Amino acid sequence: MTPENEEELSAVLAERRDPVLIRGGGTRGIGMEASVLETGRLSGIERYEPGALTLVAGAGTPLAEIEKALAEGNQRLAFEPMDHRGLLGSEGEPTIGGIVAANISGPRRIQVGACRDHLLGVRFVDGSGSIIKNGGRVMKNVTGYDLVKLMAGSWGTLGVLSQVSLKVLPESETETTLLLPCPDVATAVSRMSAALGSPFEVTGAACAPREGPLTVMLRLEGFEESVAYRAQRLADQLGDLSLVSDRDESRRIWREIRDVSAFHGTTGDVWRISVKPGDAAEVSSRLEAEALSFDWGGGLIWALVGEGSDLRQRIGPFSGHATLVRATTDTRTRFGMFEPEPAPLAAISAGLRERFDPRGILNPGLMKTPAHA
């Protein structure tokens, strides 16, 4: 099923009674057995207004096409979405609809927010074939249901996106990355917290082994003089560190962090764990992981573990959630991809799915975790 436009998409879903697997660029396999509904034909930048910092595009538009257009206007998607292909060994092209549907957000989230915070409007088709529009092309306060935020992170279980409207931001003049070796995770989290709590506008705070020792990486962006001043002040505050002042090299470092490049070409399962930064050291010590990488000041932990390991059982009493990003089909079936929801939230989620997908045909079961997991 490859609808050419929103009207065809509506007609397909209005007649459909069997489950469908919604696929954009096919870069994030979700391990479901169902007929595939392709959204790649719903493509193209429909409106780009650099002066208004807004862009409207079909959901099937490749991310590369959007980034190219924005670069020509010296602008960018500030939430720097991750490219999963290296981690998952997948092919295809990431699409903007898939990014919105999964709320994919990179290292800059600590400063500018997630993908959903840059989403101005959506058009989508629900499970009964109805075409729904919510939001617009500018930031404003509205009454009623905020379906824009609801669709971000719903993974196609409430509707199939056909169009998205996004807020974009100017590209930075330059950037610098500060590298600070640390003896352990607790010290690294403390250093990242200090940097993020400073007035020096840190736009990235990550930690991973780098050529041996555990290294904190801090990113500063903006005008050249401002970046140089803030880098010196942070160096004075944090102590002995080194600088990566070349913009291209700094960007390469943060692409590697964004895409978890350290885990590319490895074997084993990969989990994505969100916790309070202050809990990162204790949580990571419980994971028995083969490798770890930290982002968002310690609030995001990437863990590489042996096949078939349920990390949710190891986190213990700490609040947070764990998502199974890479695993065999058998492991996905046993554990599910997402953290089980508390009963009240599960009831709300079920009610929303009943409202927007009454026949239960859109990526059914994707966001449910097996009871025995």
VOLUMMI-52499 format. One record per residue (C-alpha): residue number from 1; x, y, z; residue in one letter. Coordinates in Angstrom, 2 decimals, padded with zeros to 5 digits. Example, Ala and Ser with C-alpha at 12.3 -4.5 7.8 and 13.67 -1.06 7.14 Angstrom:
% VOLUMMI-52499
n  X  Y  Z  res
1  012.30  -004.50  007.80  A
2  013.67  -001.06  007.14  S
END
This chain:
% VOLUMMI-52499
n  X  Y  Z  res
1  000.00  000.00  000.00  M
2  001.63  003.19  -001.22  T
3  -000.90  006.05  -001.24  P
4  000.05  008.97  -003.48  E
5  -001.67  011.64  -001.38  N
6  -003.70  012.24  001.76  E
7  -007.00  011.41  000.05  E
8  -005.73  008.01  -001.06  E
9  -004.38  007.38  002.43  L
10  -007.80  008.18  003.85  S
11  -009.51  005.81  001.41  A
12  -007.08  002.98  002.22  V
13  -007.63  003.24  005.97  L
14  -011.40  003.71  005.68  A
15  -011.67  000.34  003.94  E
16  -009.03  -001.49  005.96  R
17  -010.02  -004.15  008.49  R
18  -006.70  -005.98  008.96  D
19  -003.62  -004.64  010.80  P
20  -001.12  -002.45  008.97  V
21  002.52  -001.72  009.68  L
22  003.22  001.95  008.97  I
23  006.58  002.55  007.36  R
24  008.26  005.77  006.28  G
25  011.91  005.35  005.37  G
26  012.24  001.89  006.88  G
27  015.25  002.80  009.03  T
28  013.81  001.57  012.35  R
29  012.43  -001.93  011.99  G
30  009.85  -002.60  014.70  I
31  009.50  -006.33  014.17  G
32  005.78  -006.54  013.39  M
33  004.10  -008.99  011.04  E
34  001.45  -007.09  009.06  A
35  000.74  -005.61  005.66  S
36  002.95  -002.59  005.08  V
37  001.55  000.89  004.52  L
38  004.23  003.05  002.92  E
39  004.15  006.83  003.42  T
40  007.10  007.67  001.17  G
41  004.91  009.14  -001.57  R
42  003.55  011.77  000.84  L
43  006.71  013.72  000.22  S
44  007.95  017.21  -000.51  G
45  008.60  020.53  001.21  I
46  005.33  022.39  000.79  E
47  006.34  025.67  002.39  R
48  009.58  027.02  003.81  Y
49  009.62  030.55  005.21  E
50  013.10  031.37  006.56  P
51  011.97  034.74  007.88  G
52  009.19  033.13  009.90  A
53  011.40  030.20  010.96  L
54  008.81  027.68  009.77  T
55  008.76  024.71  007.44  L
56  005.86  022.56  006.24  V
57  006.54  019.19  004.63  A
58  004.85  015.93  003.72  G
59  005.42  013.20  006.28  A
60  007.32  011.05  003.79  G
61  009.88  013.77  003.01  T
62  013.44  012.49  003.55  P
63  015.25  014.20  006.41  L
64  018.23  014.82  004.11  A
65  016.04  016.89  001.78  E
66  014.82  019.02  004.66  I
67  018.30  019.52  006.10  E
68  019.63  020.54  002.69  K
69  016.93  023.18  002.26  A
70  017.50  024.52  005.76  L
71  021.27  024.64  005.28  A
72  020.78  026.83  002.22  E
73  018.89  029.24  004.49  G
74  021.57  028.92  007.21  N
75  019.01  027.25  009.49  Q
76  018.53  023.84  011.08  R
77  016.29  021.47  013.00  L
78  017.54  022.39  016.45  A
79  016.52  019.08  018.05  F
80  019.08  017.24  015.81  E
81  017.27  013.93  015.25  P
82  019.25  010.71  015.51  M
83  020.05  008.54  012.48  D
84  019.39  004.92  013.54  H
85  020.85  003.20  010.49  R
86  024.34  002.60  011.86  G
87  023.06  001.31  015.20  L
88  020.42  -000.98  013.70  L
89  022.28  -001.97  010.53  G
90  019.27  -000.80  008.51  S
91  018.96  000.92  005.17  E
92  016.47  003.39  003.71  G
93  016.19  007.12  004.38  E
94  014.90  008.70  007.60  P
95  011.71  010.67  006.96  T
96  010.36  013.63  008.88  I
97  007.10  011.80  009.64  G
98  008.95  008.91  011.22  G
99  011.03  011.30  013.29  I
100  007.92  013.08  014.58  V
101  006.03  009.83  015.18  A
102  008.85  008.58  017.41  A
103  009.72  012.01  018.86  N
104  013.37  011.47  017.93  I
105  015.56  014.05  019.69  S
106  019.33  014.40  019.97  G
107  021.91  015.90  022.36  P
108  020.62  019.47  022.06  R
109  017.40  018.46  023.80  R
110  018.87  019.67  027.09  I
111  018.73  023.24  025.78  Q
112  016.00  023.47  023.12  V
113  013.65  020.64  024.02  G
114  012.47  017.57  022.14  A
115  011.10  017.17  018.64  C
116  007.55  017.69  019.97  R
117  008.55  021.12  021.28  D
118  009.32  022.24  017.71  H
119  006.17  020.80  016.18  L
120  003.66  023.50  015.21  L
121  000.99  021.53  013.41  G
122  000.08  018.13  012.00  V
123  -002.26  016.57  009.49  R
124  -002.97  012.87  009.87  F
125  -005.46  010.15  009.02  V
126  -006.86  008.13  011.92  D
127  -007.73  004.44  011.94  G
128  -011.22  005.04  010.58  S
129  -009.97  007.03  007.60  G
130  -010.85  010.51  008.91  S
131  -008.49  013.34  007.94  I
132  -007.59  015.42  010.99  I
133  -005.74  018.73  011.21  K
134  -004.43  020.31  014.39  N
135  -002.16  023.28  015.07  G
136  -000.83  025.64  012.44  G
137  002.34  027.28  011.16  R
138  003.05  029.60  014.10  V
139  003.41  029.16  017.86  M
140  000.20  030.19  019.63  K
141  -002.05  029.24  022.50  N
142  -005.20  027.35  021.54  V
143  -008.07  025.71  023.33  T
144  -009.06  022.09  022.88  G
145  -006.97  018.95  022.58  Y
146  -003.29  019.38  021.71  D
147  -003.14  016.63  019.10  L
148  000.18  018.01  017.86  V
149  001.95  016.93  021.05  K
150  -000.12  013.75  021.24  L
151  001.02  012.53  017.83  M
152  004.70  013.10  018.64  A
153  005.87  009.85  020.19  G
154  002.69  007.88  019.42  S
155  004.60  005.65  016.96  W
156  001.76  005.57  014.46  G
157  -000.70  003.95  016.87  T
158  -003.16  006.88  016.77  L
159  -002.94  007.93  013.14  G
160  -000.78  008.06  010.03  V
161  000.91  011.44  009.63  L
162  000.51  013.07  006.24  S
163  001.99  016.52  006.90  Q
164  003.99  018.25  009.65  V
165  004.74  021.91  010.37  S
166  007.94  022.66  012.23  L
167  009.69  025.55  013.91  K
168  013.30  025.85  012.74  V
169  016.18  027.88  014.16  L
170  019.25  029.68  012.78  P
171  022.48  027.74  012.39  E
172  025.22  028.66  014.87  S
173  028.24  030.61  013.65  E
174  030.66  028.26  015.35  T
175  030.93  025.65  018.06  E
176  033.51  024.22  020.43  T
177  033.64  020.96  022.36  T
178  035.35  020.74  025.74  L
179  036.84  017.36  026.67  L
180  037.28  016.52  030.33  L
181  038.65  013.09  031.47  P
182  036.87  011.65  034.54  C
183  037.69  008.68  036.77  P
184  034.12  007.37  037.08  D
185  030.49  007.95  036.14  V
186  029.59  009.76  039.37  A
187  032.33  012.32  038.81  T
188  031.33  012.70  035.16  A
189  027.69  013.37  036.07  V
190  028.79  015.89  038.68  S
191  030.91  017.75  036.11  R
192  028.09  017.73  033.54  M
193  025.61  019.00  036.12  S
194  027.96  021.82  037.06  A
195  028.36  022.82  033.41  A
196  024.62  022.69  032.75  L
197  023.95  024.71  035.89  G
198  026.37  027.42  034.81  S
199  025.31  030.55  032.88  P
200  027.42  029.53  029.86  F
201  024.66  028.00  027.68  E
202  025.93  024.45  027.23  V
203  024.07  022.80  024.31  T
204  025.44  019.29  024.75  G
205  026.61  017.31  027.78  A
206  027.61  013.71  027.18  A
207  030.01  011.15  028.58  C
208  031.60  008.04  027.07  A
209  034.96  006.28  026.86  P
210  037.11  008.18  024.37  R
211  040.44  006.68  023.37  E
212  040.61  004.95  026.73  G
213  039.42  006.99  029.73  P
214  035.88  008.07  030.45  L
215  035.50  011.55  028.97  T
216  032.91  014.27  029.51  V
217  032.08  016.22  026.36  M
218  030.51  019.67  026.60  L
219  029.35  021.68  023.61  R
220  029.16  025.45  023.26  L
221  027.58  027.13  020.23  E
222  027.02  030.67  019.02  G
223  029.08  033.65  017.90  F
224  032.81  033.07  017.84  E
225  033.77  035.59  020.51  E
226  031.00  034.44  022.81  S
227  031.95  030.77  022.43  V
228  035.62  031.53  023.15  A
229  034.71  033.51  026.28  Y
230  032.33  030.86  027.62  R
231  034.83  028.07  026.91  A
232  037.50  029.87  028.94  Q
233  035.13  030.48  031.83  R
234  034.10  026.83  031.89  L
235  037.75  025.78  031.79  A
236  038.41  028.01  034.79  D
237  035.47  026.44  036.61  Q
238  036.01  022.77  035.77  L
239  039.78  022.53  035.72  G
240  042.10  020.71  033.32  D
241  040.45  020.05  029.96  L
242  041.15  020.22  026.24  S
243  039.27  022.05  023.49  L
244  038.11  020.96  020.05  V
245  037.74  024.35  018.40  S
246  037.41  023.20  014.79  D
247  033.70  023.35  013.98  R
248  033.70  020.37  011.61  D
249  035.53  018.16  014.10  E
250  033.21  019.24  016.91  S
251  030.19  018.43  014.79  R
252  031.62  015.01  013.98  R
253  031.95  014.31  017.72  I
254  028.31  015.20  018.34  W
255  027.06  013.19  015.38  R
256  028.81  010.20  016.92  E
257  027.16  010.89  020.27  I
258  023.77  011.47  018.63  R
259  023.92  008.23  016.63  D
260  025.61  006.14  019.38  V
261  028.40  005.36  016.93  S
262  030.41  003.49  019.57  A
263  027.85  000.65  019.33  F
264  027.88  000.42  015.53  H
265  029.05  -002.93  014.21  G
266  028.68  -004.61  017.61  T
267  026.61  -007.63  018.62  T
268  024.13  -007.72  021.47  G
269  021.03  -005.86  022.53  D
270  020.88  -002.08  022.89  V
271  018.69  -000.36  025.46  W
272  017.86  003.32  025.80  R
273  017.26  004.28  029.45  I
274  015.89  007.60  030.71  S
275  016.58  008.40  034.37  V
276  017.19  011.34  036.64  K
277  020.79  012.46  036.01  P
278  021.56  012.11  039.70  G
279  020.65  008.40  039.51  D
280  022.78  007.67  036.44  A
281  025.83  006.36  038.31  A
282  023.87  003.94  040.50  E
283  021.59  002.79  037.68  V
284  024.49  002.17  035.31  S
285  026.29  000.09  037.95  S
286  023.29  -002.28  038.04  R
287  023.08  -002.87  034.30  L
288  026.01  -005.30  033.90  E
289  026.50  -003.72  030.48  A
290  029.30  -004.46  028.03  E
291  029.44  -000.76  027.11  A
292  027.71  002.46  028.19  L
293  027.25  005.91  026.72  S
294  025.60  008.87  028.47  F
295  023.83  011.92  027.07  D
296  021.58  014.72  028.37  W
297  023.85  015.31  031.36  G
298  023.41  011.69  032.46  G
299  019.65  011.61  031.97  G
300  019.95  009.33  028.94  L
301  021.89  006.06  029.15  I
302  022.64  003.86  026.14  W
303  023.54  000.32  027.22  A
304  024.98  -002.52  025.16  L
305  024.29  -005.91  026.78  V
306  024.27  -009.57  025.89  G
307  021.34  -010.92  023.91  E
308  018.18  -011.65  025.86  G
309  018.93  -009.47  028.91  S
310  015.99  -007.63  030.50  D
311  017.47  -004.43  031.89  L
312  014.14  -003.36  033.34  R
313  014.64  -005.96  036.04  Q
314  018.03  -004.45  036.94  R
315  017.04  -000.81  037.35  I
316  015.33  -001.61  040.62  G
317  013.70  001.17  042.62  P
318  014.89  004.05  040.45  F
319  012.31  006.02  038.49  S
320  012.67  006.17  034.73  G
321  011.97  003.97  031.76  H
322  013.87  001.63  029.45  A
323  013.22  001.12  025.73  T
324  014.54  -001.89  023.82  L
325  016.04  -000.35  020.69  V
326  017.96  -003.26  019.14  R
327  017.34  -006.95  019.72  A
328  016.35  -010.20  018.05  T
329  012.72  -010.83  017.19  T
330  012.52  -013.36  020.03  D
331  013.77  -010.85  022.60  T
332  011.39  -008.18  021.33  R
333  008.52  -010.63  021.62  T
334  009.42  -011.58  025.18  R
335  010.15  -008.14  026.59  F
336  008.32  -005.72  024.32  G
337  009.87  -002.51  023.06  M
338  008.46  -000.10  025.62  F
339  008.28  000.14  029.40  E
340  004.97  -001.11  030.89  P
341  002.70  001.81  031.71  E
342  001.23  002.36  035.19  P
343  -002.42  001.31  035.28  A
344  -003.93  004.83  035.19  P
345  -001.76  005.85  032.24  L
346  -002.44  002.55  030.47  A
347  -006.17  003.22  030.77  A
348  -005.77  006.67  029.22  I
349  -003.63  005.24  026.40  S
350  -006.17  002.52  025.69  A
351  -008.96  005.11  025.59  G
352  -007.03  007.24  023.11  L
353  -006.34  004.27  020.86  R
354  -010.01  003.30  021.00  E
355  -010.96  006.82  019.96  R
356  -008.46  007.27  017.15  F
357  -008.15  003.65  015.98  D
358  -011.43  001.92  016.86  P
359  -010.67  -001.12  014.67  R
360  -007.20  -001.56  016.17  G
361  -005.39  -001.66  012.81  I
362  -002.54  000.86  013.27  L
363  000.70  -000.78  014.44  N
364  -001.37  -002.91  016.85  P
365  000.37  -004.06  020.01  G
366  003.52  -002.06  019.34  L
367  003.32  -000.01  022.55  M
368  002.08  -002.83  024.76  K
369  004.52  -004.85  026.85  T
370  003.90  -008.58  027.39  P
371  002.47  -009.27  030.85  A
372  005.24  -011.78  031.63  H
373  008.09  -009.41  030.72  A
END
